[in-house]
Each structure stands twice: as C-alpha cells, then as structure tokens.
Amino acid sequence: MLQATDAPLSDAQAMDKAFLHEDNAALIFSPLKFRHLEIKNRLFRSNLSGMFDEYNGYGGHTRLNWEEKFAKGGVGCIISSYTPVAVRGRILVRYAMIDNDDKIPFWAEVGKRVHAHNCHFIMQLSHSGRQQDMGGVENLFKKAQSSTSQTDFFHGILANAMTASEIHEVVEQFAQGARRAREAGLDGVELHGANGYLITQFLSSGINDRTDDYGGPVENRARFVLEIVRAIRREVGPDFHLQMKINGVDHNDWLYPWMKKGNTLEDTLTICKMLLDDGKGVDAFHISSGSTFPHPRNPPGDISTQALTRWYGGMLASGVRTRFNYAIFKSPIGGRLFQWLWRFRRGKVIEGINAEYAKYLRSAITQIDPSIKFLCTGGFQHASNIAGVIRDGSCDGVTMARPLIANNDLPQILRTANGPIKQKECTYCNKCLINDLANPLGCYEVSRYDGETFDEKWENLIKSVMSVYDPPLFRRNTPEETEGGRSS
C-alpha cells in the first residue's frame, strides 16, 4: 500500500521535462470537462482569501477586487476561500459566509465579476469544527462543534462532540449553502473535507472517537459527509457541480507522534467510493493531505517562527495551548527545533507533493466511474510539473494558491515559459498565510521584489499587498473622470 511521503517526482513526471514547452502548454490550456461543467484550462485557483469582508460575514468590495485579480490572471476556475455555512463554523472573522439567503446577492456579484473574464467560480462550503483560529465574539463562550470532545491538539480549542440533532442541523446548513450558491449563479460547490476542518474531524480515524453510528469503522465515519452530499443533491439536483476536497493520507501524528496516525490511502479510497453514491454523488475529488492546518504537508514549504512570533499574538486567547505554542515559536532553541521538525516531516518534495496520492485514488475511482475527475494541490508553478502530473494520470487539473499570490498572472506566464523567472518564483516561505492572522493577504517575501535596498523592496511589497484595495469603495472623482461625465 502506498504511503510515500517524500518520494521524488514519479518517472513520468521526470520524463515530462523532455517534452517541448509547446506540448506542455497545449495540455495545460486544453479544456477540462466535468460531468456538468467545462473549464477553459487545467489551472484552478485553490481556496484562498484574506480577512477582506465585513465582520458579520457579509461580503466586501475588497473581496470583489481580490477574486477579480485571479480571474484576470487567466486561471480557468476559482475555488472560493473557506466559506462558512454557519457562524459556528468560522476560522477567522471577516470572511464572507453563506449562512443566509441575504448573502446571495453578494455572491452573485462575485460570480458576475469572475465570469466576465471567462473564469468559473466554485464555492467552498466549510465548517471549522474545533479547528478555529479566531472564531469571533459569537463563538467566544461556546465550545466548538466537533466529532469529538477532545481538545484540538494544535491551538487547544475546547470542543463538544455533536449530538445527532446537531449533526442533522449542520448537514442542513451545508445543503442550504449549496442551494444559495446555485441561486447566486455560481458554477458549483466544493466540500472542504481535508486539512482538519469539521468534515475531516468526522472522517479521520485519528480524531473521531465516537461510539455511535458516526464513529468506528470508516463506513460510519463517512456517514456525516455522505448525508451532506445527499442533502445537497436534494437541494440542487443532479446537474450542479459538486466536488470534495479530501486528504489522501491524514498524517495525524506527524507533529505529535503520540497521536493516532489517522486515515490511510485505503481508508480514503473507501470514502471516495462511498461518495460516488452510485452515480448520484460527487463529480470530482480535490486531493490534499494533512489532518490539521497548518501541517508540514499543507501548505508544503517553510515556516517562519519569526513571523509566527510577530503575528500569532492575536490568537493567544483562542485556545488553551496557544501560549505554549507562542513560547516555542519565540524561543531561539524551540523555534529552531520546530522548524527542523516541520522540514523533516515535509520531506524534500514541495511541487506535486500530493500527486502520488491523487494518482492512486484516480486510478481506482475512474475504473468504477470514468466520468469522475481529480484535482491535485501542492505548490504547482512550473509547466513541466503541471503537465507531468496530468500526463501520467495523477490528476486532470491542478489547484494553486501561494504561487498565484506571488504571481497573479502565472497562467499567462505558463503559456510561454516553464515558470516565473527564478527571482519571481514563489519561495514557499508561507509568510503570506502567517500574515493573514493580522495583515492583508499577499506575498511578504521581500527578496521577490524589485529594488536595490531593503527599503525599496519593502515599498514595492507594500504596494503589491495593498493593491487589493484598489479600486476603493468610496473615492473622490479624478478631474479626468469628472470631465468625462463619470460619477462615483
């Protein structure tokens, strides 16, 4: 059974570098046909956003600017950032939600902006469970909903195992979120069943310790998400695109060796088969790994304890282990040990880190239903590697997040080159994600920016990060606009 963790790129991927770039580009920019959806190319922006919306979960104009940047950049489809189906399911405040019909107009505007660039938009329906960062004042005195009453082992968020009644309520929240996405004119929904959030908390053998119908064997652990899939189909019908993001392997014990290992590839394959639901279930799978977020395999790359020390302070009151974590990050010795463990557990491979998992699952599932498509996430930013994983059958398309933050126009680069020039490549430093705890989401790797001095580079960094606020919601007309008859 495949359990590779740090294996080099497959032979097919390595051989792919022998292909001409024109061959790779032709494959990458060929349409991808799902059962009920066709995308213009094989490049998806993965779920990604900053705290750009209103505190109460209504969308903001900055989000519109943010999503439009990537549609203009040339990706075929955008998967929304983590979108809570209920306020109990927040990870951070100021993320737009889909918990009420009155949120539909905003998401309709998002779809309109993205569609104008011949780009599709899939909403990621999400619930944090016990994996919250800063859940907001609404959740301040409530234990998090989860499959378990065990405290989250990363931040130490207190949790309560959900009752059957609560499970049914959350299932319905997912179903109504999907209905709202369809009514907003979006192109599909994705269930976030990877990386430690609520659905993972039910699926994972390393987390789920229930003894009722939702715990125990993998078939029981998958009952929660299968009920969600069926409830969504009841609301949106068989022809609305539905995909599932799922861990290939959990690696639940990689940061804390005393924890249970979690799901294996065989467990995941069993779950995927169940979610086909005899042709009435999901249309595609999106393969990731790691049963928590962040995890050495997701997002794969480095971790800056300096940035963690600077920005993690806002989370100190969020969980019972946050002060311990902060002390580790801040300690010169503890910080280095943490970085060493992070890099050791990640292994050498970053770009295509989940490809072997996707290949194993895709091979088995498409023998049952050839219409099912697979997406794979994991640091992709070079045409040879993207074409390689498509060509060798690992996946049908790739999702990208940090490389698109670094280069919003990466798809346009890939049309003519194998990737960005070395200085402009994503360095996988993960400073973008750490800064999101306190600052606008953007690329914070100073070395990537033009300039002779640090100050010049930093000034260009700030311009890039702040570009998401342009155009602003309110502004005074320029003289040219006034003379031209435009008004704001």
C-alpha positions, 0 to 999 in steps of 0.5 A: 500500500502506498504511503510515500511521503517524500518520494521524488517526482514519479518517472513520468513526471521526470520524463515530462521535462523532455517534452517541448514547452509547446506540448506542455502548454497545449495540455495545460490550456486544453479544456477540462470537462466535468460531468456538468461543467467545462473549464477553459484550462487545467489551472484552478485557483485553490481556496484562498482569501484574506480577512477582506469582508465585513465582520458579520460575514457579509461580503466586501468590495475588497473581496470583489477586487481580490477574486477579480485579480485571479480571474484576470490572471487567466486561471480557468476556475476559482475555488472560493476561500473557506466559506462558512455555512454557519457562524459556528463554523468560522476560522477567522472573522471577516470572511464572507459566509453563506449562512443566509439567503441575504448573502446571495446577492453578494455572491452573485456579484462575485460570480458576475465579476469572475465570469466576465473574464471567462473564469468559473467560480466554485464555492467552498462550503466549510465548517471549522469544527474545533479547528478555529483560529479566531472564531469571533465574539459569537463563538467566544463562550461556546465550545466548538462543534466537533466529532469529538470532545477532545481538545484540538491538539494544535491551538487547544480549542475546547470542543463538544462532540455533536449530538445527532440533532446537531449533526442533522442541523449542520448537514442542513446548513451545508445543503442550504449553502449549496442551494444559495450558491446555485441561486447566486449563479455560481458554477458549483460547490466544493466540500472542504473535507481535508486539512482538519476542518469539521468534515475531516474531524468526522472522517479521520480515524485519528480524531473521531472517537465516537461510539455511535453510528458516526464513529468506528469503522470508516463506513460510519465515519463517512456517514456525516459527509455522505448525508451532506452530499445527499442533502445537497443533491436534494437541494440542487439536483443532479446537474450542479457541480459538486466536488470534495476536497479530501486528504489522501493520507491524514498524517495525524501524528506527524507533529505529535507522534503520540497521536493516532496516525489517522486515515490511510490511502485505503481508508480514503479510497473507501470514502471516495467510493462511498461518495460516488453514491452510485452515480448520484454523488460527487463529480470530482475529488480535490486531493490534499493531505494533512489532518490539521492546518497548518501541517508540514504537508499543507501548505508544503514549504517553510515556516517562519517562527519569526513571523509566527512570533510577530503575528500569532499574538492575536490568537493567544486567547483562542485556545488553551495551548496557544501560549505554549505554542507562542513560547516555542515559536519565540524561543531561539532553541524551540523555534529552531527545533520546530522548524527542523521538525516541520522540514523533516516531516515535509520531506524534500518534495514541495511541487506535486507533493500530493500527486502520488496520492491523487494518482492512486485514488484516480486510478481506482475511482475512474475504473468504477466511474470514468466520468469522475475527475481529480484535482491535485494541490501542492505548490504547482508553478512550473509547466513541466510539473503541471503537465507531468502530473496530468500526463501520467494520470495523477490528476486532470487539473491542478489547484494553486494558491501561494504561487498565484499570490506571488504571481497573479498572472502565472497562467499567462506566464505558463503559456510561454515559459516553464515558470516565473523567472527564478527571482519571481518564483514563489519561495514557499516561505508561507509568510503570506498565510502567517500574515493573514492572522493580522495583515492583508493577504499577499506575498511578504517575501521581500527578496521577490521584489524589485529594488536595490535596498531593503527599503525599496523592496519593502515599498514595492511589497507594500504596494503589491499587498495593498493593491487589493484595495484598489479600486476603493469603495468610496473615492473622490472623482479624478478631474479626468473622470469628472470631465468625462461625465463619470460619477462615483 
